Amino acid sequence: MVNKNPKVEEADESELEVSKPKEWAAGIPGVTHSMVPAIEHMGVNRTRRTVLAMNQKDGFDCPSCAWPDPHHRKAFEFCEEGAKAVTWEATPVVIASEFWAEHSVSDLRSRSEYWLGMQGRLTEPVYKPAGEDYYRPITWDEAIELVATRLNALGSPDEAAFYTSGRTSNEAAFLYQLFVRGYGTNNLPDCSNMCHESSGWGMGQTIGVGKATVTFDDFAAADLIILMGQNPGTNHPRMLNELEACKRNGGSLVAVNPLPEAGLKRYKNPQKVRGVAGKGTELADQFLQIRLGGDMALLQAVSKRVLDAEARNPGTVLDHKFLAEHCEGLEELKEHLAQLDEQEVLEATGLRIEEIDELAERYLKADKVIITWAMGITQQKKGVATIKEIINLLLLRGNIGKPGAGASPIRGHSNVQGDRTMGIWEQMPPAFMDALGKEFDFEPPREHGADAVETIRRMQEGKIKFFLALGGNLVAAISDTDAAEAAMEKTDFTAQISIKLNRSHVSTGKEALILPTMGRTEIDIQETGKQFVSVEDTVCAVHASWGRVEPVAHTLLSEVSIISRLAKATLGNKVNADWGGFEKNYDLIRDHISRVVTGCENYNERIRQDGGFILENGPRDSRTFHTPTGKAVLTANDLEAVERPTGTLILQTLRSHDQFNTTIYGFNDRYRGIKKGRHVIMVNAEDITELGLADGQLVDVYGEYKDGRERVLRDYRVVSYPTPRGCAAAYYPEANVLVPLDHVADGSNTPVSKAVIVRLRPPRSAETETAGATATVGAGVAAPA
């Protein structure tokens, strides 16, 4: 399986191709772009055993997004993005031992995220000693001892931080948080901090739970689905099936988004004749191209129209019985919205009054409404307040706790929701900590720990000296890339439990360690036999995941094995836990979960049921709300528009179609018509003219100047694109360079990646337009000012 030095071609940005954005998503091209690369990279047999087993009841859960599985699975229950994720993970190409002597860390740091990931699977522990520039292979025993020794040498447990990715299973996540709390800290930053933390805060404070209040079946049963700040065609394509079902059942869809996305226009379902030979299904009945940061103003305007309609026809619009029995704060909301300035709304949203009226009319006519959103909402400065406004609008007409209606944050990672359920949070509630301490006979730390942004801050201050990551790529995922890299390099020791190389392996502490692990696609054999793990999807459904192919190397350990060995070596007898037993038999882990995690009682029995089980959800199941008063809370939130100084644009970061989170699969954004490059900034044609620029021109993109540092992306190509006036878009993670570390959402501390003020200027010299573009931007790192 070893490929010593796979030939990987970087993108030549001079060959960038721009064409008209697509008007529809999926269809036969979606199948082609799924299966051809899979067969090319994995072969026919490995493709058959992986891709065709994905999301099946006896197969493995997709390592990509968290979209739920239907009750009756099709043979092709996967999408293009899921197939790419499996191809990336299950590739038989592995990194040979000689690689580490051939490539210094400095050399690897000059490579792009794409190049690093394409080198193949990690198969052996490697260690970079302090003062050296090369990793070198070591044994598992040496690696485990290194971590334990460094942790036990720290002056305080709070000098360590333990990061988690959403790919991690429930079993591994539960053991990981037990290990960390047994060690003595709540420093458990995770990817939720950077994506849906605002959802958790906004929903938790209003309805008492930070999870979706809908089931899988509700999407097809809805009269109206309002999609806000999301691009299903690229980020969670299987959702298109249920949007199509809603339309076929007579429902309507409204898309609220800064960019017109192909997946919200028309869907060609490749598993149906009309999706292959026909035109497919028209999806969005109304598209509101909203200005960045204007969603909160739009929601307030619609809620005001609902209240005005009730005032004109008392007793006929609001769900008075529901509001009286289950809600509080209605009068305060009425008073607050009575003062709403319509002109301020129009300026904040960039919409016409007729468009807002139409949305309000659609909402008033619909009996069952779902509002669903993703990071286009959560990564705003007022993300928490915006989500509270979503809840306001739903509560007014009783659209929570009935079939076909509810609130639906769409999780962007396969088990990010399950990780939180299992205790991966720096602020777990007392009841969880009490149960954990009782189960394992120890006293968990009670002081809240550091989230992702705070972890970087504490690294900068020298307060966090040790960093361990269970999956993920924090350096690339977090805001303010240069600051994050510098902070990580200031630590004494960094360790990464990983499948493939990424940016976080080359921006390291003085000492660095990489621990290779198995992927979800691989068969996990332990002493008691074949093991399975479990995950929770975006609608609270928990189900099993079984690996289907042999691991790419016999030297790999599972995540559960690695965590168990690290905990045993580090903690000794501090926690009454059978770490050796956990590694041998994952049922033992699930037995403990059943006694610690509310809603997971009888875990081993229920997870083996056909399709698993669904966690309880008070708002959804019984209209009960775990708030201080036991009622859902309608809230009054002060409107705050994003200010744009003259000569600037409001930038949002986003994914291309050829990536998943920080993982880059290729250089094409097929639906947006951008090929053979990523270093582009999409700008409205009128703004290009107003700024004195030209379509296709190279520019430097300057962010906010703070902390004595200039934030800039060099040599980005201006692409004329139908963005809202005054708004622009560029690809994540490269554009994270422009987002200051303290540019965070109120309340949730989530990086604000959807409202970055930038200036575009011609490159500083002709020299930059040639060699500089490849040397700096090609590496995915901003050039120094």
BELVENKA-V760894 format. One record per run of one state. SS is the DSSP state (alpha for helix, beta for strand, coil for the rest). FROM is the first residue (numbers start at 1). TO is the last residue. If there is no record, write none. Layout:
<<SS,FROM,TO> <SS,FROM,TO>>
//
This chain:
<<coil,1,1> <beta,2,2> <coil,3,12> <alpha,13,15> <coil,16,16> <beta,17,18> <coil,19,24> <beta,25,26> <alpha,27,53> <beta,54,54> <coil,55,59> <beta,60,60> <coil,61,79> <alpha,80,90> <coil,91,93> <beta,94,94> <coil,95,98> <alpha,99,102> <coil,103,104> <alpha,105,109> <coil,110,112> <alpha,113,117> <coil,118,120> <beta,121,121> <coil,122,125> <beta,126,128> <coil,129,135> <beta,136,137> <coil,138,139> <alpha,140,152> <coil,153,156> <alpha,157,159> <beta,160,164> <coil,165,169> <alpha,170,183> <coil,184,189> <beta,190,190> <alpha,191,194> <coil,195,196> <alpha,197,207> <coil,208,215> <alpha,216,221> <coil,222,223> <beta,224,228> <coil,229,231> <alpha,232,235> <coil,236,238> <alpha,239,248> <coil,249,251> <beta,252,256> <coil,257,261> <alpha,262,264> <coil,265,265> <beta,266,268> <coil,269,272> <alpha,273,276> <coil,277,280> <beta,281,282> <coil,283,285> <beta,286,288> <coil,289,294> <alpha,295,312> <coil,313,319> <alpha,320,326> <beta,327,328> <coil,329,329> <alpha,330,338> <coil,339,341> <alpha,342,349> <coil,350,352> <alpha,353,365> <coil,366,368> <beta,369,373> <coil,374,374> <alpha,375,378> <coil,379,382> <alpha,383,396> <coil,397,405> <beta,406,409> <coil,410,415> <alpha,416,421> <coil,422,429> <alpha,430,440> <coil,441,451> <alpha,452,460> <coil,461,465> <beta,466,470> <coil,471,473> <alpha,474,477> <coil,478,480> <alpha,481,489> <coil,490,492> <beta,493,498> <coil,499,499> <beta,500,500> <coil,501,502> <alpha,503,505> <coil,506,510> <beta,511,517> <coil,518,521> <beta,522,522> <coil,523,523> <beta,524,526> <coil,527,528> <beta,529,531> <coil,532,532> <beta,533,536> <coil,537,540> <beta,541,545> <coil,546,548> <beta,549,549> <coil,550,556> <beta,557,557> <coil,558,558> <alpha,559,571> <coil,572,578> <alpha,579,584> <coil,585,585> <alpha,586,596> <coil,597,602> <alpha,603,607> <coil,608,612> <beta,613,614> <coil,615,617> <alpha,618,622> <coil,623,631> <beta,632,633> <coil,634,648> <beta,649,654> <coil,655,658> <beta,659,660> <coil,661,662> <beta,663,664> <coil,665,668> <beta,669,669> <alpha,670,672> <coil,673,673> <beta,674,675> <coil,676,679> <beta,680,683> <coil,684,684> <alpha,685,690> <coil,691,697> <beta,698,702> <coil,703,705> <beta,706,706> <coil,707,708> <beta,709,709> <coil,710,711> <beta,712,720> <coil,721,726> <beta,727,731> <coil,732,733> <alpha,734,738> <coil,739,743> <beta,744,744> <coil,745,750> <beta,751,751> <coil,752,755> <beta,756,762> <coil,763,767> <alpha,768,775> <coil,776,776> <alpha,777,779> <coil,780,785>>
//
